Amino acid sequence: GDKIRMMLDGFVVMLEREKDPSKLEAPYGGKLVQYLVSDGAHVNKGDAYAEMEVMKMLFALPAPEAGVVSLLKPAGSFVNAGEALGRLALDDPSLVAKAKPFDGDLGNFEAPPEMIE
């Protein structure tokens, strides 16, 4: 899934992936067959912006949100899963949820007894 559940000092902690719909990434490895929109075009949420070929099957890649597309890879490229295909200048930039650095106090921790010699 998109979350990692772990125990930390007796507490259950959920770690989530950052949500950034402005990143257009390849969901799987394969050939980027063609773009269905031109560089600088506006797309709506769910509109297909590109087609990828994976194991002889074509898959349309939907835009995660509405915005203006900026393409990075040329059509015909072979890409790996997670590789950047382009950027999306979002109509609503507040949709990007980024992790915030912890600036609180962690307390006064000592080394575990096993580590003290």
Secondary structure, DSSP 8 states (H G I E B T S, - for coil): --EEEEEETTEEEEEE--B-TTEEE-SSSEEEEEESS-TT-EE-TT-EEEEEEETTEEEEEE-SSSEEEEE-S-TT-EE-TT-EEEEEEESSGGG-B------S--------GGG--
